[in-house]
């Protein structure tokens, strides 16, 4: 069964509203009430990290973290 154009438009507007609600209402509330989220946000701001980027090649701390993660996986202790 196909939706009418009014139902599709209403679905689109509802989806856009839910995204807006999460970005501008729920996320700021999360930062104010959850200490670990606030700590992460402060860290991102202090280190001038572009958190919207897909891959951070220009931030030294992320290169160190990637090296540590790769080393952990590569040299993982093997049990008998």
C-alpha positions in Angstrom: 0.0 0.0 0.0 1.4 3.4 -1.0 1.3 6.3 1.4 -0.3 9.5 0.3 2.0 12.6 -0.2 0.5 14.1 3.0 1.5 11.1 5.0 5.0 11.1 3.5 5.4 14.8 4.3 4.2 14.2 7.8 6.7 11.4 8.2 9.5 13.6 7.0 8.6 16.5 9.3 8.3 14.1 12.2 11.7 12.6 11.5 13.3 16.1 11.1 11.7 17.2 14.4 13.1 14.1 16.2 16.6 14.8 14.9 16.3 18.5 15.9 15.0 17.5 19.4 17.9 15.1 20.0 20.5 17.6 18.7 19.3 20.8 20.5 17.4 19.6 23.5 18.4 16.1 24.6 22.2 16.3 23.9 22.7 19.5 25.9 20.7 18.0 28.7 23.0 14.9 28.6 26.1 17.1 28.8 24.7 19.0 31.8 23.6 15.9 33.8 26.1 13.1 32.9 29.6 13.7 34.3 31.4 11.4 31.8 29.7 13.1 28.8 30.7 16.5 30.2 34.3 15.3 30.7 34.4 14.1 27.1 33.0 17.4 25.8 35.5 19.4 27.8 38.4 17.2 26.5 37.2 17.7 22.9 37.0 21.5 23.3 40.4 21.7 25.1 42.2 19.7 22.4 40.4 21.5 19.5 39.2 18.3 18.0 36.7 18.4 15.1 34.3 15.9 16.5 32.2 15.9 13.3 35.1 14.6 11.2 35.1 11.0 10.0 38.8 10.5 10.6 41.2 12.7 12.5 44.6 12.8 10.9 45.6 16.2 12.2 45.3 15.6 16.0 48.3 14.1 17.7 46.3 12.5 20.5 44.2 10.5 18.1 47.3 9.2 16.4 48.7 8.0 19.7 45.3 6.4 20.5 45.3 4.6 17.1 48.9 3.4 17.6 47.9 2.0 21.1 44.8 0.3 19.8 46.7 -1.3 16.9 49.5 -2.5 19.1 47.0 -4.0 21.6 45.3 -6.0 18.8 48.6 -7.0 17.1 50.5 -8.0 20.2 47.6 -9.5 22.1 48.8 -12.2 24.5 47.8 -15.6 23.4 46.9 -18.2 26.0 47.5 -21.9 25.8 
